[in-house]
Amino acid sequence: MKQRIITGVIAAALFLPIVYFGGLPMVLLTYFLATIGLYELMKMKKLNIFSINGVLSVLFLWVLLFPEKYYHILDAFYYSKIEICFALILLLLTFTVITKNQFTFEDASFSILSAIYVGIGFSFFFETRQEGGLVFILYSLFMIWATDSGAYFIGKALGKTKLWPDISPNKTVEGSVGGVVCAVLVAVLFAIFSNINVGILSLMGITVVLSIFGQIGDLVESAFKRHFNVKDSGKILPGHGGILDRFDSLLFVWPLLHLFHLWV
């Protein structure tokens, strides 16, 4: 626990100032986090990111992450993001032939879906900061931290009914509900004390949905790790595991923030 706290404080001290500043530093942070996340997924599958297929997968991810505000750069190449991504998919599929199926269709499919999963989630991290402002990023972070902490401590104190033992044997229904309640309390505080432009009742209702889907995102990552028989997605954050271990819930929450059009 001590190591988790120390790592968390150091990570927050590095992470939050960049989020506050926004702009290009945040774009670079997004690319860094997403690339590490893709590396962790490919490592689970025993795919080498420092290979031809690995480089193609990373390029696919980087194109997906390309921020809308910089689209004018792509105009110089006369190709859209979709066209470039399609070309990279064709190259990955071609690589299955070149390697005589040592790199298989399944490997190519895993690489593409992994890049989409990580890329879409993290692309909305930057877009949320650009469109919704800093307050929505802070809301999403504190809401998920409250969900995780509430689920852990309330589950430990009151948990009796297993939530999904085949995927994550330690999670309980009581902890899950406690996590949602804690997230709603955070929403109430944001509605009262911040400049978030959402009514308190609407924000509470949306928070229930986001907290539930954040927990689903956590279970998705748990399913990956159980399938590939690994404890953590990585070791970059001592006491916490990998990037995906810390951002699995947010990869579901940030796209949903946009689907709700909270800042329109």
Buried (B, 14 or more C-beta within 10 A) or exposed (E): EEEEEEBBEEBEEEBBEBBEEBEEEBBEBBBEBBBBBBBBBBBBBEBEBEBBBBEBBBBBBBBBBBBEEEEEEBEEEEBEBEEBBEBBBEBBBEBBEEBEEEBEEEBBEBBBEBBBBBBBBBBBBBBBBBBBBBBBBBBBBBBBBBBBBBBBBBBEEBBEEEBBEEBBEEBBBBBBBBBBBBBBBBBEEBBEEBEBEBEEEEBBBBBBBBBBBBBBBBBBBBBBBEEEEBEBBBEBBEEBBBBBBBBBBBBBBBBBBBEEEBBE
